[in-house]
Amino acid sequence: MDKGYFWILLSSLILVQCSGIHLASPGIFNGKLRPCPASPNCVSSQSPDKAHYVEPFAISGLDG
């Protein structure tokens, strides 16, 4: 196989991987944290689902 074809094939594969459809990333969605998926390895202080809900952290000493 010619080296030129190898590099074209390799570059094409890399570009295809970079342009693929990504799953929903964590972050802000409609002003709130994204909802947890059905899997049990997610918790959120904004989750309406009791299985994924966790109390928010209490932070003190930020008043100055």
N, CA, C and O of each residue as an XYZ file, in Angstrom:
256
protein
N       0.851     -1.182      0.000
C       0.000      0.000      0.000
C       0.894      1.242      0.000
O       1.885      1.317      0.726
N       0.531      2.168     -0.797
C       1.279      3.421     -0.903
C       1.113      4.221      0.388
O       0.026      4.239      0.966
N       2.182      4.885      0.849
C       2.130      5.659      2.088
C       1.125      6.798      2.009
O       0.524      7.158      3.021
N       0.933      7.362      0.842
C      -0.032      8.447      0.667
C      -1.446      7.993      0.976
O      -2.206      8.697      1.641
N      -1.796      6.798      0.485
C      -3.131      6.257      0.770
C      -3.312      5.976      2.257
O      -4.388      6.194      2.814
N      -2.264      5.496      2.882
C      -2.327      5.221      4.320
C      -2.644      6.488      5.099
O      -3.510      6.477      5.974
N      -1.947      7.587      4.789
C      -2.167      8.844      5.518
C      -3.538      9.436      5.223
O      -4.157     10.029      6.106
N      -4.014      9.285      4.003
C      -5.360      9.755      3.662
C      -6.404      8.955      4.443
O      -7.348      9.526      4.990
N      -6.234      7.647      4.492
C      -7.159      6.795      5.241
C      -7.124      7.131      6.728
O      -8.174      7.249      7.359
N      -5.948      7.282      7.282
C      -5.809      7.606      8.698
C      -6.432      8.964      9.009
O      -7.150      9.108      9.999
N      -6.161      9.947      8.178
C      -6.744     11.281      8.387
C      -8.266     11.242      8.298
O      -8.950     11.897      9.084
N      -8.792     10.488      7.357
C     -10.243     10.365      7.206
C     -10.876      9.741      8.442
O     -11.918     10.197      8.912
N     -10.249      8.708      8.959
C     -10.785      8.059     10.160
C     -10.783      9.006     11.357
O     -11.736      9.027     12.136
N      -9.737      9.771     11.500
C      -9.660     10.734     12.607
C     -10.734     11.797     12.469
O     -11.385     12.149     13.452
N     -10.928     12.308     11.271
C     -11.952     13.327     11.051
C     -13.352     12.788     11.303
O     -14.192     13.497     11.856
N     -13.615     11.564     10.914
C     -14.920     10.960     11.148
C     -15.170     10.831     12.649
O     -16.279     11.094     13.115
N     -14.168     10.436     13.397
C     -14.322     10.296     14.847
C     -14.564     11.646     15.507
O     -15.331     11.726     16.466
N     -13.940     12.691     15.030
C     -14.094     14.021     15.622
C     -15.428     14.660     15.287
O     -15.894     15.529     16.025
N     -16.048     14.256     14.203
C     -17.290     14.891     13.784
C     -18.516     14.057     14.118
O     -19.615     14.382     13.667
N     -18.362     12.993     14.892
C     -19.481     12.128     15.233
C     -20.479     12.799     16.148
O     -20.213     13.860     16.712
N     -21.620     12.175     16.287
C     -22.669     12.682     17.174
C     -22.267     12.384     18.610
O     -21.918     11.253     18.948
N     -22.321     13.406     19.444
C     -21.939     13.244     20.835
C     -23.187     13.070     21.688
O     -24.236     13.645     21.400
N     -23.064     12.286     22.719
C     -24.155     12.151     23.674
C     -24.302     13.449     24.448
O     -23.390     14.275     24.476
N     -25.427     13.618     25.057
C     -25.670     14.833     25.842
C     -24.582     14.970     26.903
O     -24.337     14.048     27.681
N     -23.955     16.096     26.923
C     -22.894     16.328     27.885
C     -23.469     16.931     29.159
O     -24.526     17.561     29.126
N     -22.786     16.744     30.272
C     -23.267     17.363     31.498
C     -23.173     18.877     31.398
O     -22.384     19.402     30.612
N     -23.945     19.555     32.161
C     -23.889     21.011     32.132
C     -25.263     21.611     32.341
O     -26.153     20.978     32.909
N     -25.425     22.826     31.881
C     -26.654     23.575     32.085
C     -27.612     23.319     30.922
O     -27.206     23.348     29.760
N     -28.876     23.071     31.238
C     -29.923     22.865     30.245
C     -31.177     23.576     30.734
O     -31.745     23.198     31.759
N     -31.604     24.587     30.021
C     -32.774     25.387     30.412
C     -32.610     26.002     31.804
O     -33.566     26.050     32.577
N     -31.409     26.469     32.122
C     -31.167     27.151     33.385
C     -30.969     26.236     34.582
O     -30.799     26.728     35.698
N     -30.985     24.940     34.391
C     -30.766     23.972     35.479
C     -29.749     22.939     35.020
O     -29.398     22.867     33.843
N     -29.280     22.134     35.984
C     -28.402     21.039     35.612
C     -29.170     20.050     34.753
O     -30.378     19.883     34.917
N     -28.470     19.397     33.839
C     -29.130     18.392     33.003
C     -29.698     17.288     33.888
O     -29.108     16.947     34.914
N     -30.837     16.732     33.496
C     -31.407     15.629     34.270
C     -30.500     14.398     34.230
O     -29.761     14.185     33.269
N     -30.570     13.603     35.280
C     -29.803     12.361     35.316
C     -30.396     11.348     34.346
O     -31.612     11.305     34.160
N     -29.546     10.531     33.727
C     -30.063      9.439     32.903
C     -30.639      8.346     33.800
O     -30.614      8.476     35.024
N     -31.146      7.296     33.219
C     -31.764      6.208     33.988
C     -30.738      5.401     34.790
O     -31.116      4.673     35.708
N     -29.458      5.517     34.461
C     -28.441      4.736     35.168
C     -28.316      5.213     36.616
O     -28.575      6.382     36.900
N     -27.924      4.328     37.534
C     -27.872      4.678     38.955
C     -26.617      5.437     39.381
O     -26.467      5.733     40.566
N     -25.721      5.760     38.467
C     -24.450      6.399     38.831
C     -24.489      7.910     38.658
O     -23.481      8.515     38.290
N     -25.639      8.530     38.918
C     -25.774      9.975     38.773
C     -26.600     10.506     39.935
O     -27.618      9.917     40.297
N     -26.161     11.621     40.521
C     -26.936     12.304     41.557
C     -26.978     13.787     41.231
O     -26.081     14.321     40.577
N     -28.041     14.448     41.700
C     -28.190     15.874     41.442
C     -29.028     16.487     42.548
O     -29.990     15.882     43.020
N     -28.658     17.687     42.954
C     -29.445     18.392     43.958
C     -30.685     19.032     43.343
O     -31.523     19.572     44.066
N     -30.813     18.979     42.031
C     -31.979     19.525     41.348
C     -32.879     18.434     40.771
O     -33.837     18.740     40.061
N     -32.586     17.177     41.063
C     -33.347     16.077     40.490
C     -34.701     15.921     41.183
O     -34.759     15.848     42.410
N     -35.787     15.871     40.411
C     -37.088     15.601     41.015
C     -37.252     14.114     41.360
O     -38.145     13.743     42.123
N     -36.396     13.283     40.801
C     -36.427     11.843     41.030
C     -35.710     11.520     42.340
O     -34.533     11.848     42.487
N     -36.385     10.890     43.281
C     -35.803     10.591     44.605
C     -34.590      9.663     44.506
O     -33.702      9.725     45.356
N     -34.538      8.812     43.494
C     -33.402      7.892     43.345
C     -32.117      8.631     42.988
O     -31.026      8.138     43.275
N     -32.225      9.799     42.373
C     -31.049     10.555     41.954
C     -30.837     11.827     42.762
O     -29.868     12.550     42.528
N     -31.720     12.111     43.701
C     -31.618     13.356     44.460
C     -30.581     13.238     45.569
O     -30.455     12.193     46.208
N     -29.844     14.318     45.787
C     -28.894     14.419     46.894
C     -29.012     15.845     47.431
O     -29.222     16.787     46.667
N     -28.877     15.995     48.732
C     -28.945     17.326     49.350
C     -27.791     18.185     48.835
O     -26.680     17.683     48.663
N     -28.039     19.471     48.588
C     -26.947     20.344     48.163
C     -25.940     20.557     49.281
O     -26.282     20.460     50.460
N     -24.714     20.844     48.915
C     -23.661     21.133     49.899
C     -23.952     22.455     50.589
O     -24.370     23.421     49.950
N     -23.731     22.491     51.880
C     -23.843     23.743     52.647
C     -22.457     24.366     52.697
O     -21.508     23.740     53.167
N     -22.340     25.594     52.215
C     -21.054     26.288     52.198
C     -21.176     27.507     53.108
O     -22.094     28.314     52.961
N     -20.244     27.631     54.045
C     -20.290     28.785     54.955
C     -19.000     29.581     54.822
O     -18.002     29.089     54.296
N     -19.037     30.802     55.301
C     -17.854     31.639     55.294
C     -17.628     32.404     54.018
O     -16.529     32.914     53.801
N     -18.625     32.505     53.167
C     -18.456     33.238     51.924
C     -18.998     34.656     51.997
O     -18.977     35.379     51.001
N     -19.483     35.064     53.165
C     -20.067     36.390     53.300
C     -19.017     37.491     53.336
O     -19.355     38.667     53.196
N     -17.788     37.145     53.515
C     -16.754     38.151     53.455
C     -16.092     38.345     54.719
O     -15.186     39.172     54.821
